[in-house]
Amino acid sequence: METDARLILDAVAGVTAKPVRYVINTHYHGDHSFGNWWFLPALIVGQARCRTRLIGDAGESHKSMLARFAPMAKEQIDAVPVAAPELTFDETCRLHLGDLTLRLEYFGRAHTDNDITIAVEERGLSFAGDLIEESGPPIVFEGFPGEWGPTLRRLEQVPESRFIPGHGREVDRAFVAAQRQAFEEVGRVCAGTGNAETAEGALSDHVRAVLGAQAEFAVRRWFETAAS
């Protein structure tokens, strides 16, 4: 949002006088997209469904939802002019910026249905958005726990070995694997049981350690989305 956008703009201005040319949204959630407006006329880039989730009434509805989750920021959220991606792609897009190549990829549904990663190929680094979380457990309220594990397995196969999560510090491939294993276990347990209550009781200590308070939400959401 505006506060974060201005911090980023100030940081950029401390490095270069050149204008920001591209803004990439890892997914549509407001804490990752509501700062778009302050970077215009930069070109906003995102997965196709990221745009769909932000245009028209959908974007206004998301503002209302986010304000309920973050009432302390309601005034700032209400004032946000929603700016959706103008350049979209389905699975893969490359941006060539001088001697750097950004590889944007959609690996499947996980935290949302439009999560992407941004690999800086020449630096061995991948910005993974909320596909992974380091400062807290992955948030699953709108996610797809049954597909999150397979999506992370695809992320593990990229050549980059350093990952920047949507929230928190840089992590390695082993960290990604641990979160992938937790979601895969949620899927196996839920598929092998007939109801959420039984599945919750069958979760391992590993799943509870990785997902924390989100473990039960992951089970319930798995049953909600299993047929979707």
C-alpha positions in Angstrom: 0.0 0.0 0.0 1.0 3.6 0.0 3.4 3.4 3.0 5.3 0.5 1.6 5.2 1.8 -1.9 6.9 5.1 -0.7 9.5 3.2 1.2 10.4 1.2 -2.0 10.4 4.3 -4.1 12.7 6.0 -1.6 15.0 3.0 -1.6 15.1 3.0 -5.4 15.9 6.7 -5.5 18.8 6.0 -3.2 20.3 3.8 -5.8 19.4 5.3 -9.1 17.7 8.3 -10.6 16.2 6.2 -13.3 12.4 5.7 -13.2 10.7 2.4 -12.3 9.7 0.7 -15.5 8.0 -2.5 -14.3 6.0 -3.6 -11.2 5.4 -7.3 -10.9 2.6 -8.6 -8.7 3.3 -12.1 -7.3 -0.4 -12.5 -6.7 -3.5 -10.2 -6.3 -3.7 -9.9 -2.5 -3.7 -6.2 -1.5 -0.5 -6.4 0.6 1.2 -7.4 -2.7 -0.7 -5.2 -5.2 -2.3 -2.2 -3.6 0.9 -0.2 -4.0 0.7 -0.4 -7.8 -0.8 3.0 -8.2 2.2 4.8 -6.8 4.5 3.4 -9.4 2.6 4.4 -12.5 3.3 4.9 -15.3 5.4 1.8 -14.8 4.0 -1.3 -16.5 2.3 -3.6 -14.1 2.8 -7.3 -14.7 1.0 -10.3 -13.3 -0.6 -13.7 -14.0 -3.8 -13.4 -16.0 -6.1 -14.2 -13.0 -4.3 -11.6 -10.9 -5.8 -9.0 -13.3 -9.2 -10.6 -13.2 -9.2 -10.5 -9.4 -8.4 -6.8 -9.4 -10.4 -5.2 -12.1 -13.9 -3.7 -11.7 -16.0 -4.7 -8.7 -13.7 -7.6 -7.9 -11.0 -5.1 -6.9 -13.4 -3.1 -4.7 -14.6 -6.3 -3.1 -11.1 -7.2 -2.2 -10.5 -3.8 -0.7 -13.4 -4.5 1.6 -12.2 -7.9 2.5 -8.7 -6.8 3.3 -10.0 -3.9 5.4 -11.8 -6.5 7.6 -8.6 -8.5 8.0 -6.5 -5.3 8.8 -8.9 -2.8 10.4 -5.9 -0.8 11.6 -5.1 0.1 8.0 -8.8 0.5 6.9 -8.4 4.2 6.1 -5.4 3.6 3.9 -7.0 0.6 2.2 -10.2 2.5 1.5 -8.2 5.3 -0.2 -6.3 2.9 -2.5 -6.9 3.4 -6.3 -6.8 -0.2 -7.5 -4.4 -0.6 -10.5 -4.5 -4.1 -12.1 -1.7 -5.7 -14.2 -1.7 -4.4 -17.8 0.6 -7.1 -19.1 -0.5 -10.6 -18.2 0.6 -14.1 -19.0 -0.7 -17.7 -18.3 2.4 -19.8 -17.5 5.7 -18.1 -18.4 7.0 -14.7 -19.2 10.6 -13.3 -19.6 11.7 -9.7 -19.1 15.2 -8.9 -20.3 16.6 -6.0 -18.4 20.1 -5.2 -19.5 22.3 -8.0 -18.4 19.6 -9.6 -16.2 16.8 -11.9 -17.1 13.6 -12.2 -15.0 11.8 -15.4 -15.6 8.2 -15.2 -14.4 6.4 -18.5 -13.9 3.1 -19.9 -12.7 3.5 -23.4 -11.3 -0.1 -24.0 -10.2 -2.6 -23.1 -7.5 -1.4 -22.8 -4.0 -1.8 -19.7 -1.8 -4.2 -18.4 -4.5 -5.0 -19.3 -8.1 -2.6 -16.8 -9.5 0.7 -17.1 -7.6 3.9 -16.5 -9.6 7.6 -16.6 -9.0 10.2 -14.2 -10.3 13.6 -15.8 -10.9 16.6 -13.6 -11.5 18.5 -16.1 -13.6 21.9 -14.6 -13.4 21.8 -14.3 -9.6 20.5 -17.8 -8.8 17.6 -16.1 -6.9 13.8 -16.6 -7.0 11.2 -14.3 -5.5 8.5 -16.8 -4.5 5.8 -14.6 -3.2 3.4 -16.3 -0.7 4.1 -19.7 -2.1 6.4 -19.9 0.9 6.5 -18.1 4.2 9.3 -17.6 6.6 8.1 -15.1 9.2 5.0 -17.1 9.9 3.1 -20.2 8.6 1.7 -20.2 5.1 -1.8 -18.6 5.0 -4.4 -21.0 3.6 -7.7 -19.2 4.0 -8.1 -18.8 0.3 -5.6 -21.4 -0.8 -5.6 -24.9 -2.3 -3.9 -27.2 0.1 -4.4 -30.2 -2.1 -2.4 -28.6 -4.9 0.1 -26.5 -2.8 2.5 -29.5 -2.4 2.7 -30.3 -6.1 3.1 -26.6 -6.9 6.1 -26.4 -4.4 7.6 -29.5 -5.9 7.8 -27.7 -9.3 9.3 -24.7 -7.5 12.0 -27.0 -6.0 13.0 -28.0 -9.5 14.0 -24.6 -10.7 17.8 -24.0 -11.2 17.8 -21.2 -8.6 18.8 -22.2 -5.1 17.9 -19.1 -3.1 14.3 -18.1 -2.4 12.8 -14.9 -1.1 9.4 -15.6 0.5 6.5 -13.1 0.4 7.1 -12.5 4.1 10.4 -13.1 5.9 14.0 -13.7 5.2 15.7 -15.6 2.4 15.5 -19.4 2.6 17.0 -22.3 0.8 15.7 -25.3 -1.1 15.4 -27.4 2.1 13.1 -24.9 3.5 10.9 -25.1 0.5 10.9 -28.9 0.7 9.8 -28.8 4.3 6.7 -26.7 3.5 6.1 -28.9 0.4 6.2 -32.0 2.5 3.7 -30.6 5.0 1.2 -29.8 2.4 1.7 -33.2 0.7 1.0 -34.9 4.0 -2.2 -32.8 4.5 -3.3 -34.0 1.1 -2.5 -37.7 1.9 -4.2 -37.6 5.3 -7.3 -35.8 4.0 -7.6 -38.2 1.1 -7.3 -41.2 3.4 -10.0 -40.0 5.8 -13.6 -39.2 5.4 -13.9 -36.0 7.3 -12.0 -33.0 8.6 -12.2 -33.9 12.2 -10.5 -37.3 11.7 -7.9 -35.7 9.4 -7.0 -33.0 11.9 -6.3 -35.7 14.6 -4.1 -37.6 12.2 -1.7 -34.8 11.3 1.9 -35.3 12.2 4.1 -33.2 14.5 5.9 -32.1 11.3 2.8 -30.7 9.7 1.8 -28.8 12.9 5.3 -27.4 13.3 5.4 -26.1 9.8 1.8 -24.9 9.4 1.2 -24.0 13.0 -2.3 -22.6 13.6 -3.0 -22.9 9.9 -2.9 -26.7 10.0 -6.6 -27.1 10.9 -7.5 -24.4 8.3 -5.5 -26.4 5.7 -7.6 -29.5 6.4 -10.9 -27.7 6.3 -9.9 -25.9 3.1 -8.7 -29.2 1.5 -12.3 -30.6 1.9 -13.8 -27.3 0.6 -11.7 -27.3 -2.6 -11.1 -31.1 -3.2 -13.7 -31.1 -6.0 -12.9 -27.6 -7.4 
